[in-house]
Amino acid sequence: MGAEQSLIDEAFDPLESDEEPHVGLALTKAVVEQHGGSLGVESEPGGGTYAQLRLPLRD
C-alpha cells in the first residue's frame, strides 16, 4: 500500500502533528543532509512506498 503525499510531507515536519511531535524522519533527513546526502520518499497509493537514502563515498 502506498501513502498520500501529504502524509509523507507531514512525516518530515516534526511540528505538523496534532499529537506529540515526531522528529524521527526530520532529524534523520537533517543529519543525512549535513553529511552531503539526501533522503527521499516516494509513494504511489495502492502501489507501495519507496524510501531512498543516499550518502556520498568517503575520500
Contacts in CASP RR format, 6 or more apart in sequence:
PFRMAT RR
TARGET T0000
AUTHOR 0000-0000-0000
METHOD contacts of the structure
MODEL  1
MGAEQSLIDEAFDPLESDEEPHVGLALTKAVVEQHGGSLGVESEPGGGTY
AQLRLPLRD
1 45 0 8 1.000
1 46 0 8 1.000
1 47 0 8 1.000
1 48 0 8 1.000
1 49 0 8 1.000
2 43 0 8 1.000
2 44 0 8 1.000
2 45 0 8 1.000
2 46 0 8 1.000
2 47 0 8 1.000
2 48 0 8 1.000
2 49 0 8 1.000
3 43 0 8 1.000
3 45 0 8 1.000
3 48 0 8 1.000
3 49 0 8 1.000
4 43 0 8 1.000
4 45 0 8 1.000
5 43 0 8 1.000
8 41 0 8 1.000
8 43 0 8 1.000
8 49 0 8 1.000
9 16 0 8 1.000
10 16 0 8 1.000
10 17 0 8 1.000
11 22 0 8 1.000
11 25 0 8 1.000
11 41 0 8 1.000
12 25 0 8 1.000
12 26 0 8 1.000
12 29 0 8 1.000
12 41 0 8 1.000
13 26 0 8 1.000
14 21 0 8 1.000
14 22 0 8 1.000
14 23 0 8 1.000
14 24 0 8 1.000
14 26 0 8 1.000
14 27 0 8 1.000
15 21 0 8 1.000
25 39 0 8 1.000
25 41 0 8 1.000
28 39 0 8 1.000
29 39 0 8 1.000
29 40 0 8 1.000
32 38 0 8 1.000
32 39 0 8 1.000
32 53 0 8 1.000
32 54 0 8 1.000
32 55 0 8 1.000
33 39 0 8 1.000
35 55 0 8 1.000
35 56 0 8 1.000
36 55 0 8 1.000
36 56 0 8 1.000
37 53 0 8 1.000
37 54 0 8 1.000
37 55 0 8 1.000
37 56 0 8 1.000
38 52 0 8 1.000
38 53 0 8 1.000
38 54 0 8 1.000
39 51 0 8 1.000
39 52 0 8 1.000
39 53 0 8 1.000
39 54 0 8 1.000
40 51 0 8 1.000
40 52 0 8 1.000
40 53 0 8 1.000
41 49 0 8 1.000
41 50 0 8 1.000
41 51 0 8 1.000
41 52 0 8 1.000
42 49 0 8 1.000
42 50 0 8 1.000
42 52 0 8 1.000
43 49 0 8 1.000
43 50 0 8 1.000
END
